[in-house]
Amino acid sequence: MPIYEYYCESCDDQFEILVFRSSDPVGCPTCNTEKVKRVLSVFGFKSGGDKGAASSRMGSGASGCSGCVATNCSSCH
C-alpha cells in the first residue's frame, strides 16, 4: 500500500495519501474534489556497502542524473 503525492487542480493544494487500490478514487482533503493529479515525489536512496558508497536524490528536482554508480557523484550534481 504505497503513499502517493497528489496535486489538487481546484484549490492548488498538494497532499499525500495512502492508496489501498489503484482503482479507488482520490479526493482532496481540503476542498473534497476529485480533480487531483498524482505527481512524482522526490525521494532519496543510499546504496549499501562500504563507506563512501554512492547516494543520490531522484524525482522532480533531479538534475538529469539517473543515479550515481561511482563513489564520486560530483558529476551528477
N, C-alpha and C positions, 0 to 999 in steps of 0.2 A: 504494500500500500504506500505509494510514493506521495510526497508532499510536492505540489506544483505551485508555481508562482503565476498569478494572473493579473491582467490589467483591465480595468473597467472603462469601457468607452463612454459611458453615460456620466459618471461623476469623477473620472480621472484618478481613481484610487488604484493602488497596487497592493495586492494581498497574497498570502499563501494559504493553501487549504489542502487537507488530507483527502485524497481521492480513493474511494474504495473500488469503484469500477469505472472504466473509461467511458461507459455509456451513461453514467449518472450526470444530470445537468448540474452546472456550477453557477451559483448566483453570487453577486457582490454583497458582502456583509454590510456595506454602508447604505446602498440605495435599493438593494434587493432585485436588481435587474439581472437578466441572464445574458446581457450584451458584454461578455467578457472574452478576452483572448489570452491563451496561455503564452507566456513569454519565457525565453531562455534565462535560467538562473545562473548567476556566477557561482562557481564552486572552486575549491582548491583541492589539490592532491599532493601527496608526498610519496615517492616510491620507497619501498623498504630496502634494507640492505645496509651497507657500510656508511660511516659518517661521510658527509659530502655528497649524499645522494641527491639526485635531481628533484626539484619541486617546481611547480608551475601553477598558474591560475588560468582557468578556462572560462568561457562564457561570453556574454555580450561585450565585456570590456577587454577581451583578449587582443593582443597586438599582432595577430596574424600568425603566431607560432602555434603549431598543432600539438605542442607538448615537447618538453625537453627530454632528450635521450642521452645527453652527455653530462659530465659532472660540472660543466661550466655553462650556465644558461644565459650568460650576458648577451649572447647574440639574439636571443628570443625577446628580450625585454627592452 
